[in-house]
Amino acid sequence: MASVEALILPGSNVVVNEIRSIYNGYSGCVQRISGDRAAVLFEGGNWDKLVTIPLKHLLLA
C-alpha cells in the first residue's frame, strides 16, 4: 500500500527541516500558502516573526 503524504495547510503546526536555515528546528504555525512557499509565524517570548519558507523545507509537527 502506498503511503499518503500529509498536506500542509494554513493553521498547520510545522517544523523547519533545512540545515542551512537559521530557523532549522524551529516550530511555527502556517499562516498562508502561495505557490510552493508558506508564510510561517514563529512566536517566542517577547517576539513574533513571519517568515516565508519553501514547503519542501517544512515537516508537520
URZIPE-V524385 format. One record per residue. RES is the residue in one letter. SS is DSSP state (A for helix, B for strand, O for the rest). D_LAST is the distance of its C-alpha to the last C-alpha in Angstrom with 2 decimals. Layout:
{{RES & SS & D_LAST} {RES & SS & D_LAST}}
This chain:
{{M & O & 23.85} {A & O & 21.61} {S & O & 17.85} {V & O & 16.26} {E & O & 13.72} {A & O & 11.04} {L & O & 11.86} {I & O & 10.18} {L & O & 12.29} {P & O & 13.30} {G & O & 11.56} {S & O & 8.04} {N & B & 5.39} {V & B & 4.73} {V & B & 5.77} {V & B & 9.41} {N & O & 10.84} {E & O & 14.53} {I & O & 16.93} {R & O & 19.49} {S & O & 17.50} {I & O & 18.06} {Y & O & 14.51} {N & O & 13.18} {G & O & 10.51} {Y & O & 10.23} {S & B & 7.39} {G & B & 8.78} {C & B & 9.52} {V & B & 11.17} {Q & B & 14.82} {R & B & 16.62} {I & B & 16.91} {S & B & 20.20} {G & O & 21.09} {D & O & 18.75} {R & B & 17.22} {A & B & 14.81} {A & B & 15.62} {V & B & 12.75} {L & B & 13.78} {F & B & 13.31} {E & B & 15.00} {G & B & 16.50} {G & O & 19.74} {N & O & 22.41} {W & B & 20.78} {D & B & 18.73} {K & B & 18.19} {L & B & 17.54} {V & B & 17.05} {T & B & 17.36} {I & B & 15.37} {P & B & 15.97} {L & A & 13.51} {K & A & 14.16} {H & A & 12.59} {L & B & 9.07} {L & B & 6.24} {L & B & 3.80} {A & O & 0.00}}
